[in-house]
Every structure is written in structure tokens, then in C-alpha cells.
Amino acid sequence: MGALIANRRSAMTLFSGDTCIYSHRTRIVLAEKGINYDIQVVDLDNKPEDLIDLNPYGTVPTLIDRDLSLFNSRIIMEYLDERFPHPPLMPVEPVLRSRTRLMLHRIDKDWYSELEVLAQNKDKKAMEKARKELRDGLTAVTPIFEQKPFFMSAEFTLLDCAIAALLWRLPYYKVDLPPSAKAINKYAESMFARESFQASLTEAEREMHG
């Protein structure tokens, strides 16, 4: 059923949450590559039948490219980078590619996980702990932001897509970085000013940054 639905689509389609950070970083990749695509904003409390047919988990982002259905943002991001190789967003050299993948995993496990606690907005004690862990975790890697124009690289990569989407949300979740982390704020301003980043934002995400 999913393949039949995908075959009827004339363009690449992204099922996306309007404030979902995983969807956002995928949209940054799409914008950075200049890819034409249709977007279907998903209300996760009322998922469309198309999404359920195409993705057994009913999660966003889900990318449909002809007869291919992909879910999990990291898989989608790497697919887009390989399918549309210019500009490249992953290093060519195997060791550097592995380091980039490992860092993406760490970003998800160490930072995105704390943001998910804040997004749930349920337990105040857990939220304060998450704010502290996220603030301390970012502050600890400030020197990395000082070394190169992009995160761990001289060129914009998938790591920047992931980190920029995270940093955009910090004010909304009341995560204040200390003065010692000024290199991160400088980096954030540079990322937010990119044309591709501005193009990636939904109206709801613009409102998050206030």
C-alpha cells in the first residue's frame, strides 16, 4: 500500500512536524541542497492515513522519494546528501565520516534527549536538571566552536544542521548559556543568518525564537 501511495507522488514529499527538531534539521538539509519538495505538516495527535501506511512507526520526519519511504532523520539526512551530492555535507574520508556519524549520535543522545525532557513539560525537577545538563554539556565543548568556522569542520556539514536546530530552541526552553560560551552564541548567529536556515523555518519555529 505504501509503495502505491509513493508512486502516485510526482515530487519528493516530507512529512514534518512544525516544531519537531528532527524534522527541522532535515528541512535544513533540504534547503541547503536547494531540493524542491512538497511538505505535509503532521499533527501527531491526528496522523494522516498516508503517513501510517508509509511508516510503520507513524513518526516524523518521513521522506517519500518515488517508491522509497524513509524514516529516522539521520538516515534521511545521509540519503539526501548522497542523492544530491552538491554541496557535500559529509566528509569523503572514511575516518572523518565515522567521526561525524559518531558526533551526530552523541548530539542526539546527550543534547537532543535533554531537549525532549523540556518539550514534555511535565516534571519541573526533571526539566531543571535537563536545562543544567544541556547548558553544561554545550559549555564544555565551547573550545570546539572556537577552532573552526563550522562545528569540527571548515565546511558546513550535517553536524551544523543538527546543532543549529538545537541552538535555535534554547531561548524557548529557557536554556541560558554562560558568558564563557560566547563562541557558541557567535556560531549560532552565523548559522541563523544562513539563507538555507531561514528557508527551513516554519512559522511555529519562528515564533519559538520570539
C-alpha positions in Angstrom: 0.0 0.0 0.0 2.8 2.4 0.9 4.6 1.9 -2.3 1.4 2.5 -4.3 0.9 5.8 -2.5 4.5 6.8 -3.0 4.3 6.0 -6.7 1.4 8.4 -7.1 3.6 11.3 -5.8 5.2 13.4 -8.5 7.7 15.1 -6.2 9.7 14.3 -3.1 7.4 14.7 0.0 8.4 15.3 3.6 6.0 14.6 6.4 7.2 17.0 9.0 6.3 18.3 12.5 6.0 22.1 12.6 8.2 22.3 15.7 9.9 18.9 15.7 13.6 19.3 15.9 14.3 16.1 13.9 12.1 17.4 11.1 13.8 20.8 11.3 17.3 19.5 10.8 16.0 17.5 7.9 14.5 20.7 6.4 17.8 22.5 6.8 19.5 19.8 4.7 16.8 20.1 2.0 17.2 23.9 2.0 21.0 23.7 1.9 20.8 21.4 -1.1 18.2 23.5 -2.8 15.9 20.5 -3.2 12.4 21.0 -4.4 9.9 19.1 -2.3 6.3 19.1 -1.0 5.8 19.3 2.7 3.0 17.9 4.7 2.8 19.2 8.2 1.6 16.4 10.6 -0.5 16.7 13.7 0.9 13.8 15.7 -2.3 13.6 17.6 -4.2 13.0 14.4 -1.8 11.3 12.0 -2.8 11.1 8.3 -3.5 7.7 6.8 -0.8 8.3 4.2 1.9 8.5 7.0 0.7 5.4 8.8 0.7 3.4 5.5 4.2 4.6 4.6 5.9 4.5 8.0 5.0 1.7 10.5 6.0 3.9 13.4 4.0 6.9 12.2 6.9 9.2 13.1 8.2 12.4 11.6 10.2 13.2 9.7 9.3 10.7 7.0 10.6 11.3 3.5 9.0 9.9 0.3 11.1 9.8 -2.8 9.1 8.0 -5.6 8.9 4.4 -4.3 11.2 4.9 -1.4 10.0 5.7 2.1 12.5 6.7 4.7 12.1 7.5 8.4 14.7 8.4 11.1 16.2 11.8 10.5 19.8 10.7 10.4 19.1 8.1 7.7 17.1 10.8 5.7 19.9 13.4 6.1 22.6 11.0 4.8 20.3 9.8 2.0 19.8 13.4 0.8 23.5 14.0 1.0 24.2 11.0 -1.2 21.3 11.5 -3.6 22.1 15.2 -4.1 25.9 15.4 -3.6 26.4 19.1 -4.1 27.2 20.8 -1.8 28.5 17.8 0.2 27.5 17.7 3.8 29.6 14.7 4.9 33.4 14.3 4.7 34.7 12.0 1.9 37.4 10.3 4.0 36.1 7.3 5.9 37.6 8.1 9.3 36.1 11.7 9.2 32.8 10.3 8.1 32.8 7.9 11.0 33.7 10.7 13.4 30.8 12.8 12.0 28.3 9.9 12.5 29.6 9.3 16.0 29.2 13.0 16.9 25.6 13.0 15.4 24.9 10.1 17.7 26.3 12.0 20.7 24.3 15.1 19.8 21.1 13.0 19.8 22.0 11.1 23.0 23.5 13.9 25.1 21.7 17.1 23.9 18.5 16.2 22.0 17.5 13.9 24.8 17.6 16.7 27.3 15.6 18.9 24.9 12.9 16.2 24.7 12.6 16.3 28.5 12.0 20.1 28.3 9.5 19.6 25.5 7.4 17.2 27.6 7.0 20.0 30.2 5.8 17.6 32.9 8.2 17.3 35.8 9.7 20.7 36.9 12.6 19.0 38.7 13.4 16.9 35.7 13.2 20.0 33.5 15.6 21.9 35.6 18.0 19.0 35.6 17.7 18.8 31.8 18.4 22.6 31.5 21.5 22.2 33.6 22.8 19.1 31.7 22.2 20.8 28.3 23.8 24.1 29.4 26.8 22.4 31.0 27.2 20.0 28.0 27.3 22.7 25.5 29.5 24.9 27.6 32.0 22.1 28.0 32.6 21.9 24.2 32.9 25.7 23.6 36.5 25.3 22.5 35.4 23.2 19.5 33.2 26.2 18.4 36.3 28.4 18.6 38.6 26.3 16.4 36.8 26.3 13.0 34.1 28.4 11.3 31.8 25.3 11.5 31.4 22.6 14.0 34.5 20.4 13.8 34.9 21.4 10.1 36.0 24.2 7.7 32.8 23.5 5.8 29.1 23.3 6.6 28.1 19.7 7.4 25.2 17.6 8.8 26.6 18.4 12.3 25.8 22.1 11.7 22.3 21.2 10.6 21.7 19.3 13.9 23.3 21.8 16.2 21.7 24.9 14.6 18.2 23.4 15.1 19.1 22.8 18.7 20.5 26.2 19.4 17.5 27.9 17.8 15.3 26.3 20.6 17.4 27.2 23.6 15.7 30.6 24.4 12.3 29.0 24.1 13.2 26.3 26.7 15.0 28.9 28.9 18.4 27.4 28.5 20.8 30.3 29.1 24.5 29.8 28.2 27.1 31.5 30.4 29.3 34.3 29.2 32.2 31.8 28.8 30.2 30.2 25.9 30.2 33.4 23.8 31.8 31.4 20.9 28.6 29.3 20.7 26.4 32.4 20.5 28.7 33.8 17.7 28.4 30.5 15.9 24.6 30.4 16.4 24.2 33.9 14.9 26.2 32.8 11.9 24.1 29.7 11.4 20.8 31.5 11.8 21.8 34.1 9.2 22.3 31.5 6.5 19.7 31.7 3.8 19.1 27.9 4.0 18.4 28.1 7.7 15.9 30.9 7.3 14.2 29.0 4.5 14.0 25.9 6.7 11.9 27.5 9.4 8.2 27.0 9.9 6.0 29.8 11.2 5.7 28.0 14.5 9.5 27.7 14.8 9.9 31.4 14.1 7.6 32.1 17.0 9.6 29.8 19.2 12.6 32.0 18.8 10.5 35.1 19.5 
